[in-house]
């Protein structure tokens, strides 16, 4: 099992309902791909120190569980992924960093 954890940071505030829809859209796309074994996502809990983050402060954390490296690699070409990214980037620009790791 391999986890792919994404830290998503929108450049401007996003209403909670919109952020929830973004997370649902990602989950549905990845479930439809048949590649993921598990999914979890949560809103970041902001604290004053976020203003001093050396990279950026998160808006949400997303974790996908994959059976193996082949499934993880295949997920980057999931049908509809590019369209989903373009659509959300046009509405609310965001940045992402991720880490691939053994389950914590």
C-alpha positions in Angstrom: 0.0 0.0 0.0 1.3 3.5 -0.9 -0.3 6.8 0.3 -0.3 9.9 -1.9 -0.8 12.9 0.4 -1.5 16.3 -1.2 -1.4 19.7 0.5 -3.6 22.1 -1.5 -3.3 25.8 -1.1 -5.8 28.1 -2.8 -4.4 31.6 -3.4 -7.6 33.3 -2.3 -10.2 32.4 0.3 -12.7 29.7 -1.0 -16.2 29.4 0.5 -16.5 26.2 2.5 -19.2 24.9 0.1 -16.9 25.4 -2.8 -14.0 23.7 -1.1 -16.2 20.8 -0.2 -17.3 20.5 -3.9 -13.6 20.6 -5.0 -12.8 17.7 -2.6 -15.9 15.8 -3.8 -14.9 16.3 -7.4 -11.4 15.0 -6.8 -12.7 12.0 -4.9 -15.2 11.1 -7.6 -12.7 11.4 -10.4 -10.2 9.2 -8.6 -12.9 6.6 -7.5 -14.1 6.5 -11.2 -10.5 5.8 -12.3 -10.6 2.6 -10.3 -7.0 3.2 -9.0 -7.6 4.2 -5.4 -8.2 1.9 -2.5 -9.0 4.6 0.0 -9.6 8.4 0.1 -9.8 11.0 2.9 -9.8 14.8 2.8 -10.1 17.5 5.4 -10.1 21.3 5.5 -6.9 22.8 7.0 -7.4 24.3 10.5 -5.9 27.7 10.3 -3.8 29.2 13.1 -2.0 32.6 13.3 1.4 31.0 12.5 0.1 30.1 9.0 0.9 33.7 8.0 4.6 32.8 8.5 4.7 29.5 6.5 7.9 29.4 4.5 6.2 27.9 1.5 2.4 28.4 1.7 -0.4 27.6 4.2 -2.7 24.7 3.3 -6.4 25.0 2.5 -7.0 21.3 2.5 -5.3 18.0 2.9 -6.1 15.0 0.6 -4.9 11.5 1.0 -5.3 8.7 -1.6 -4.4 5.1 -0.8 -3.0 3.0 -3.7 -2.3 -0.8 -3.9 1.1 -0.2 -5.5 3.4 2.1 -7.5 1.7 1.1 -10.8 -1.7 2.3 -9.5 -0.2 5.5 -8.2 1.5 6.2 -11.5 -1.7 5.4 -13.5 -3.6 7.9 -11.3 -1.7 10.8 -12.9 -3.4 10.0 -16.2 -6.9 9.4 -14.8 -9.5 10.3 -17.4 -10.8 13.8 -16.7 -8.0 14.9 -14.4 -6.7 17.6 -16.7 -10.2 19.0 -17.3 -10.9 19.0 -13.5 -7.6 20.8 -12.8 -8.2 23.4 -15.5 -11.8 24.0 -14.4 -10.9 24.6 -10.7 -7.7 26.6 -11.5 -9.9 28.9 -13.6 -12.3 29.4 -10.7 -9.9 29.4 -7.8 -6.2 29.3 -8.5 -4.3 26.9 -6.2 -0.9 25.2 -5.7 -0.2 21.7 -4.6 2.7 19.8 -3.0 2.6 16.1 -2.4 4.4 13.2 -0.7 4.2 9.5 -1.6 4.8 7.3 1.4 4.0 4.2 3.3 0.7 4.5 5.3 1.3 6.4 8.5 
